[in-house]
């Protein structure tokens, strides 16, 4: 249904301007949605690759841990062989106004906090692989958080685009049609009225000329 507005030329120009702005806004939102979709699909692929890498590394790490337990015995003090992680960092980058985090651990060579006299290569491999899992998990945290933020931004953008496409733009278009039809009808009525007035004046003038001629 057309918005109830006074059918004037000023209102018609204002509504046409708003309609143009709404269409421009929809085009911009549609482009933003497409960019965010492409970015999210890329991030989803990265997350899937990291998850596969983590799963494979975990399998190898547990296999190495089993061999270490078999050859060295289960050591309850093994948890003390690594230091507390303090190198976690996060930076952000902007994609269409959406801040996406990039998380990572500081790059440094693994340093085992245990002696080599009573250990073997299985424990070394276990330490290296679990350290690798820790690095991958840190990267995955940022990627998954970015996917979540992108999904929320896409949902919000889609909702705004739908509002413009299905509500705002059709309402303005209907208002333009309504006002245009009313103004055209008024113009036709004015044209007919002026034509009648012109015809009446011409007829009256002719009668006056005939009366003047007959009086002579």
C-alpha positions as CSV (number, residue, x, y, z in Angstrom):
1,X,0.0,0.0,0.0
2,X,1.3,3.5,-0.9
3,X,2.3,5.7,2.0
4,X,-0.4,8.3,2.8
5,X,1.3,11.5,1.6
6,X,-0.1,14.6,0.0
7,X,0.1,14.2,-3.9
8,X,2.3,17.2,-4.6
9,X,5.2,17.7,-6.9
10,X,7.4,18.5,-4.0
11,X,6.5,15.3,-2.2
12,X,7.1,13.4,-5.5
13,X,10.6,14.8,-5.9
14,X,11.4,14.0,-2.2
15,X,10.1,10.4,-2.5
16,X,12.0,9.8,-5.8
17,X,15.2,11.1,-4.0
18,X,14.6,8.7,-1.1
19,X,13.9,5.9,-3.5
20,X,17.2,6.5,-5.2
21,X,19.0,6.5,-1.9
22,X,17.3,3.3,-0.8
23,X,18.3,1.5,-4.1
24,X,21.9,2.8,-3.6
25,X,21.9,1.5,0.0
26,X,20.6,-1.9,-1.1
27,X,23.3,-2.2,-3.8
28,X,26.0,-1.3,-1.2
29,X,24.6,-3.8,1.3
30,X,24.5,-6.5,-1.4
31,X,28.2,-5.9,-2.3
32,X,29.1,-5.9,1.4
33,X,27.3,-9.2,1.9
34,X,29.1,-10.8,-1.1
35,X,32.5,-9.6,0.2
36,X,31.7,-10.9,3.7
37,X,30.5,-14.2,2.3
38,X,33.7,-14.7,0.3
39,X,35.8,-13.9,3.3
40,X,33.8,-16.3,5.5
41,X,34.1,-19.1,3.0
42,X,37.9,-18.6,2.9
43,X,38.1,-18.6,6.7
44,X,35.9,-21.7,6.9
45,X,38.4,-23.5,4.6
46,X,41.3,-22.3,6.8
47,X,39.5,-23.6,9.9
48,X,38.9,-27.0,8.3
49,X,42.5,-27.3,7.2
50,X,43.7,-26.4,10.7
51,X,41.3,-28.9,12.3
52,X,42.6,-31.6,10.1
53,X,46.2,-30.7,10.9
54,X,45.4,-30.6,14.6
55,X,43.7,-34.0,14.4
56,X,46.6,-35.6,12.5
57,X,49.2,-34.0,14.9
58,X,47.2,-35.1,17.9
59,X,47.2,-38.7,16.6
60,X,50.9,-38.7,16.0
61,X,51.6,-37.0,19.4
62,X,49.5,-39.6,21.3
63,X,51.2,-42.4,19.5
64,X,54.6,-41.0,20.4
65,X,53.4,-40.5,24.0
66,X,52.4,-44.2,24.2
67,X,55.8,-45.2,23.0
68,X,57.5,-42.9,25.5
69,X,55.4,-44.4,28.3
70,X,56.2,-47.9,27.2
71,X,60.0,-47.3,26.9
72,X,60.4,-44.9,29.9
73,X,57.4,-45.7,32.1
74,X,54.7,-43.4,33.1
75,X,56.2,-40.4,34.8
76,X,53.8,-38.4,37.0
77,X,56.2,-35.4,36.9
78,X,56.0,-35.1,33.1
79,X,53.6,-32.1,33.4
80,X,56.6,-30.2,34.8
81,X,58.6,-30.7,31.6
82,X,57.1,-27.7,29.9
83,X,56.8,-24.1,31.0
84,X,53.7,-22.0,31.2
85,X,52.7,-20.4,27.9
86,X,52.9,-16.6,27.9
87,X,53.5,-15.9,24.2
88,X,49.9,-15.7,23.1
89,X,49.2,-12.6,21.0
90,X,46.3,-11.2,19.0
91,X,46.0,-8.6,16.2
92,X,43.0,-7.5,14.3
93,X,42.3,-6.6,10.7
94,X,39.2,-4.9,9.3
95,X,37.0,-6.3,6.5
96,X,34.2,-4.1,5.5
97,X,34.2,-2.6,9.0
98,X,34.3,-5.9,10.7
99,X,37.2,-6.4,13.1
100,X,38.6,-9.9,12.6
101,X,41.2,-11.3,15.1
102,X,44.4,-13.1,14.2
103,X,45.8,-15.1,17.1
104,X,49.2,-16.9,17.3
105,X,51.9,-17.9,19.7
106,X,55.3,-16.2,19.6
107,X,57.6,-18.0,17.2
108,X,60.4,-19.6,19.1
109,X,62.1,-23.0,18.9
110,X,60.7,-25.6,21.3
111,X,63.0,-26.0,24.4
112,X,62.5,-29.1,26.4
113,X,62.6,-28.6,30.2
114,X,63.9,-32.1,31.0
115,X,67.2,-33.8,30.9
116,X,68.4,-36.1,28.2
117,X,70.1,-38.7,30.4
118,X,67.0,-40.6,31.3
119,X,64.8,-39.8,28.3
120,X,64.7,-40.9,24.6
121,X,63.6,-39.6,21.2
122,X,60.0,-40.7,21.8
123,X,59.7,-38.1,24.5
124,X,61.3,-35.6,22.3
125,X,58.9,-36.3,19.5
126,X,55.9,-36.2,21.9
127,X,57.1,-32.7,23.2
128,X,57.5,-31.3,19.7
129,X,54.2,-32.6,18.4
130,X,52.2,-31.4,21.4
131,X,53.9,-28.0,21.1
132,X,52.8,-28.0,17.4
133,X,49.2,-28.8,18.5
134,X,49.4,-25.8,20.9
135,X,50.5,-23.5,18.0
136,X,47.7,-24.7,15.7
137,X,45.1,-24.4,18.4
138,X,46.1,-20.8,19.0
139,X,45.7,-20.0,15.2
140,X,42.4,-21.9,15.1
141,X,40.9,-19.9,17.9
142,X,41.4,-16.7,15.9
143,X,40.0,-18.2,12.7
144,X,36.9,-19.7,14.3
145,X,36.2,-16.4,16.1
146,X,36.5,-14.6,12.7
147,X,34.0,-17.0,11.2
148,X,31.6,-16.3,14.0
149,X,31.9,-12.5,13.6
150,X,31.5,-12.7,9.8
151,X,28.4,-14.9,10.2
152,X,26.8,-12.4,12.6
153,X,27.7,-9.5,10.3
154,X,26.3,-11.3,7.2
155,X,23.1,-12.0,9.1
156,X,22.7,-8.4,10.1
157,X,23.5,-7.2,6.6
158,X,21.1,-9.6,5.1
159,X,18.3,-8.4,7.4
160,X,18.9,-4.8,6.4
161,X,19.1,-5.6,2.7
162,X,15.8,-7.6,2.9
163,X,14.1,-4.7,4.7
164,X,15.2,-2.3,1.9
165,X,14.3,-4.7,-0.9
166,X,11.0,-6.0,0.4
167,X,9.6,-3.1,2.4
168,X,11.2,0.3,1.9
169,X,11.8,0.2,-1.9
170,X,8.4,-1.2,-2.8
171,X,6.7,1.4,-0.5
172,X,8.5,4.3,-2.2
173,X,7.8,2.9,-5.6
174,X,4.1,2.6,-4.8
175,X,4.1,6.1,-3.4
176,X,5.7,7.4,-6.6
177,X,3.1,5.6,-8.8
178,X,0.3,7.0,-6.6
179,X,1.4,10.6,-6.6
180,X,2.3,10.4,-10.3
181,X,-1.1,9.1,-11.3
182,X,-2.9,11.8,-9.1
183,X,-0.8,14.6,-10.7
184,X,-1.4,13.3,-14.2
185,X,-5.1,13.2,-13.5
186,X,-5.0,16.7,-12.2
187,X,-3.0,17.8,-15.3
188,X,-5.7,16.2,-17.6
189,X,-8.4,17.9,-15.7
190,X,-6.6,21.2,-15.9
191,X,-6.0,20.7,-19.6
192,X,-9.7,19.9,-20.2
193,X,-10.8,22.9,-18.1
194,X,-8.5,25.2,-20.0
195,X,-9.7,23.9,-23.3
196,X,-13.3,24.5,-22.3
197,X,-12.5,28.0,-21.1
198,X,-10.7,28.7,-24.3
199,X,-13.5,27.4,-26.4
200,X,-16.0,29.4,-24.4
201,X,-14.0,32.6,-24.8
202,X,-13.7,32.0,-28.5
203,X,-17.5,31.4,-28.8
204,X,-18.3,34.5,-26.8
205,X,-15.9,36.6,-28.9
206,X,-17.5,35.3,-32.1
207,X,-20.9,36.2,-30.7
208,X,-19.8,39.7,-29.9
209,X,-18.3,40.1,-33.3
210,X,-21.6,39.0,-34.9
211,X,-23.6,41.3,-32.7
212,X,-21.4,44.2,-33.6
213,X,-21.6,43.4,-37.3
214,X,-25.4,43.2,-37.2
215,X,-25.7,46.5,-35.4
216,X,-23.8,48.2,-38.2
